[in-house]
Amino acid sequence: YHAKSLNLYQRHGAHVRIATAADFNGTRWTNVAVMLQTPRGVSYLMPVASVARLFKTVNGTHSVHVKTAPSGLDIAASRTAGKIYLHVANLEYKRSVEAKFAVAGMKITGGRVHEIAPQDLRQYVSQDQPDVFKPREVALDAEPAPVWRFPAGSVSAVELDVQSV
């Protein structure tokens, strides 16, 4: 849900000047970014903050239009010199979705996938398991053509290294 909302904001950035996905501090998991344990304890990011941080850190400066995408994937794209960034939400709860990457007029030379994909989609973040939504980074091979299988219910930020052809 949070990834799809943030993708919507990114696709319509020319019209949306300011948007937030959550309050910084609060008492409910649906609208709080950081759970602060007081007077002491483990403070941790809630799902919305994990997704927002991932999309903020793996993001370009200019919007890019996504021409096609496999059914079940919600994708927003951006770029910076030499890199294309994809924010991907797999909306399928029970199945993974494979995607092949191609950029018109460019050659993909490599990349990385930063993925939030808990083994159990019913798993939740708490003081006992604060890293449930911590992204893992995996190298993406460019040969012969980059392909990635997005796990069911996952949220990913894909960073593609590109060169003009």
N, C-alpha and C positions, 0 to 999 in steps of 0.2 A: 504494500500500500504506500509506504513512505517513498520508496524508489519511484513508483509511478507518478506520485504527486510532484516530486522534485524534477522528474523528466518533463512533466507538463510545464513547469516554471521555466526550465531551460529552453524548451522549444518556442516559448512565447516571451522570451526575455525582452524583446523590443516593446512589449506592451506591459509587462509586469515589472515595475521598477523596484519593488521591495517585497519580499515574501519570507516567511519563516515556517519551518516545519514543526517547531515546538517551543515551549517556554523553556528557559534555561534551567530553572529550578521549580520543583513542584512536588506534589504528593501522589499523582496518578501516573501510571505507566504509559497511558495513551497520549499524554500531552507534555511529558517532561523529557528533557534532553539528558540531564545528569541526575542520578540518584545520589544524594548526599547523605551519608550515614552520620547522624549526630547523636551523642557528642563525639563518638569515635567509631571507627569501622572502615570498611572498604567502600569508597565512592566509585561509581562505575557509570559507563555510558548506557543509555537505554537504546532500543533498536533504532529509533528515529535519528539519534545523534550518531550512531555508528554509520548509518547510511549517508547522512549529511556530511560527515567528516570524510568518508571515502570519496564521495562525489566532488567535494571541494578540493581535495588534495590531488586527485587524478582528473584534471579538467583543463581544457584549452581556453584561449582567449576569444576565439571567434566561432560562431555557430556554423554547423555543417548540416545540410539536409540529408536524411537517410532515405534512399530511394526504395529499397526493399528490405524486408526482414522476415525471418521465419515466423510462422503463426505461433503465437504464445509468448513472443518476446516483445517487450516494450523498450525501444532504444532511442536515446537522444545522443547527438554527436557534436563534438567541437574539435578545434584544431589550434595548434601553435606551430611555428616553423619546424618542419621535420617530424611532427607527431600528429596523429589522429586519436581522439579519445572517444570511447563509446561508454555510455552509462546504460547498463542492461538489467532489466528486471524480467526474470522468467516467471510469467503469470500462471504457469502450469503447476498445480499442486502435487500431482502424482507422477509426472514424467519429465525427463531431461529433454532439452532441445538442442540440436546441433546447428551450428552456424558456420558458414564459410565467409571469410572476410575478403573484400575487394574494394579498392578505392580508384575511381575513374582517373586516368591520367597519371597514376602513381604506382610504384612498386613497393610492396610491403617487405621490409628487410628483417623484421623481427618484432618483438613486443613482449608485453607482460599482461597477465590477467590478475587483477586484485579481486578476490572473491569472498563473499560472505555466504556460506552454504553449510549451515548446521546439518549434521547427520539426521537428526530428528526435527522436523519442522514444528513440532509441538514443544520443543525445548525452549526454555525462557531464560532470560538474563536475571540474575539475582546476586546477592552478596556472596552466595555459595558458589556461583558459577558466573563471574563477571565477564569472562572472555568468550562467551558463546558466539557473539557477533563480531569477533575480531577477524579482520580480513586475512586471508593467506595469499601470498604472491607466488605465481607460477609463470615460468618463462614460456613464451609462445614461439614455436618454430615457424619460420617463414617458408620452408621448403616442404613440398612443392607449392602449396598454397595454405595459408593459415586456416585452421579449423579448430573450433572449440565446442565442447559439449557443456552447456549450462545446466547444472543440476536443478532438479525440481525446486521451485520456490526460492531460488537463489537471487542474489543481487551482486552484480559484478561491474567493475570499471576496467575496461580494456584499453591498453595503451599500445598503439601501433606505431612502429618506426617506419617512416615512408621516405621515398625519394622520387622526384619527378622523372618521368621517362620521356 
